Amino acid sequence: MAAVLSSLIPRLRTLLASGLAADADGALASLLRALAHPLADTTHPGWVVSQRLLAVRPSLASDDELVCALLTQLAEVRSSWITIAAARCKEAGQMPEGAPLLDLVSALQGAAVWVETALPGAQLVASPYAQFERELLGVSFEQAAATPALMRVLAVAAVLSKHLQDALPALPSIDARGMEAQQNWIKGRLLALPGISETTRPIGMNYLLHGAFDAAPATGDQPSMGWVLATPWSLLLTMVVYVQDVWKAEARGGLLLELTSGQNAFSPSEISIVVQGLEGDETCCGSLAELLLKSLGLLGVHCFPNTPTPVELNAQLAPLVGLLLSRQVWRYQDGASGQNGQYQIHQLFADACFRLPGSKVFNRTGRLLWQAIRISAEAMRIERRSSTRGAASNGEVL
């Protein structure tokens, strides 16, 4: 077992750090089946981290604790660690006050059932895996200092065990050119946060949408279509102004991207989203980041390594907005008579969306993107108006 763990731990660390892990010998399958996405290319086996794993990350103190939680999928490891946890609970139960035991049971959550079953054989001795426990956490689990971590690890392991009968779909590789948007933006796909490059990606594994973007402005007068299509966050932001343009042409409601006074249009701290109803009435619906996060949620695409807050994402998008303006993808128009300034699609780029290669993505393979953005914007308007009416009916000051 020691040799097995020595092989598994580095690969699990790579998976959590980069989102991807190669698995040529198939050794990770026993741990990751139903907890990560297998690669669709079976000639190069591997795994992509899933939202199931990303969702439990905040419950743990480190990625190495999550590695431990994954190792509990091995029956021998789980049994040893549950035996130690049972011994700690038995010890706490002998104390005059019941609070320590209640605290342990509360921390164990769903794993408390496992620990209760193991009480007859409880032993507070080092497990056969103490060396790996020290490697991962700096202390072995039989030590009192490791008790909080052990409880967290088992609690998360219990959460993950609920998914074991529900396998996740295989993910196809990314089309680096961005032309096959329907292949790139599928449920389960990970999108690296803006500015995160692919430097930690295992060689030959192209399964995450990267967050990097070229900081240099374009030269010449031609629209930067190739750059937009190959840069996931640029494409997503461009789809917002594309939706705005299409919606405006329908003359049935619309979407406004406003910049409040005092901000730099080329590096905005926050772009406000205003959604218009059929009669032209306007509803303030939050920020651009909120719209993007809602749209990604609708698509089933998740940010990596974590889902940012709207404030964090707005800040990360600021330099990209400047590039979109300088590359003539977006344009900014100052507001008149005290009105807010507005962002719109640049006319040169709007025209390019109806010529190859733009038309293939904006009118065919990427329809799911702008449709998700429009649906999300409409949903935000309904939610905001509903919450406003609810506050008014409760007598709150608006």
Secondary structure, DSSP 8 states (H G I E B T S, - for coil): -HHHHHHHHHHHHHHHHHSEEE-TT-TTHHHHBTTEEEBS-TTS-EEEE-HHHHHHGGGSSSHHHHHHHHHTTSHHHHHHHHHHHHHHHHHHHTSSSSHHHHHHHHHHGGGHHHHHHHGGG---S--TTHHHHHHHHSS-TTSGGGHHHHHHHHHHHHHHHTTTTS----B----TTS--HHHHS-TT-EEE-TT--STTS-TT---SB------S---SSS--HHHHHHSHHHHHHHHHHHHHHHHHHHTS-EEEEEE-TTS-TTS-S--EEEEE-TTS-EEEEEEHHHHHHHHHHHHT-EEES----HHHHHHHHHHHHHHHHHTTSEEEE--STT--EEEEE-HHHHHHTTSTTHHHIIIIITHHHHHHHHHHHHHHHHHHHHHHHHHHHTT---
